[in-house]
Amino acid sequence: DYVSYNDSILKERGLWGQLWSMVKISPAFITSLLYKVGTLAIITTLFKVYSGVYIVFGVLMTIFVAYKKTKVDKFGNFSKQGTKMGIALFYGFTNLTMTAKCPSGTRQENYPVMLAVTTTWVILHSTALASIIILVSLPTTYHLPHWAD
């Protein structure tokens, strides 16, 4: 059964077990969320209008990565290409700030795609931050026009 609600981490646990599970995964979740939101805040603040190009490029890149990484035979009973594209679109549009599991499969089936999408965003954000550091360290003639304000 590929229904997402049958694959909950909190399923078949009491209240204390559910709370303990949430405490165990919170550091990784919060760290990932802070990194992604923090880098996006820096990128959008310094790149302003150009940050839209960056975000669109990142979404398209994650759609491509998710499409390539998705194993069609492990998901649903839909047409193979339609399912693969649907999963890729889901990951492309929902994983900008936090990693979300596609409801079309179990955690084990989604893990490789989630890891690839998260890795893609980490590489993109790190590259963007390094580019900002380099641009800021250059003489003011190389700065973006809106930085003069």
Stockholm file with secondary structure:
# STOCKHOLM 1.0

chainA/1-149         DYVSYNDSILKERGLWGQLWSMVKISPAFITSLLYKVGTLAIITTLFKVYSGVYIVFGVLMTIFVAYKKTKVDKFGNFSKQGTKMGIALFYGFTNLTMTAKCPSGTRQENYPVMLAVTTTWVILHSTALASIIILVSLPTTYHLPHWAD
#=GR chainA/1-149 SS CCCGGGGCTTTTCCHHHHHHHHHHHHHHHHHHHHHHHHHHHHHHHHHTTHHHHHHHHHHHHHHHHHHHHCCGGGSCSSCHHHHHHHHHHHHHHHCSSSCCCCTTSCHHHHHHHHHHHHHHHHHHHHHHHHHHHHHHHSCGGGSCGGGGC
#=GC SS_cons         CCCGGGGCTTTTCCHHHHHHHHHHHHHHHHHHHHHHHHHHHHHHHHHTTHHHHHHHHHHHHHHHHHHHHCCGGGSCSSCHHHHHHHHHHHHHHHCSSSCCCCTTSCHHHHHHHHHHHHHHHHHHHHHHHHHHHHHHHSCGGGSCGGGGC
//
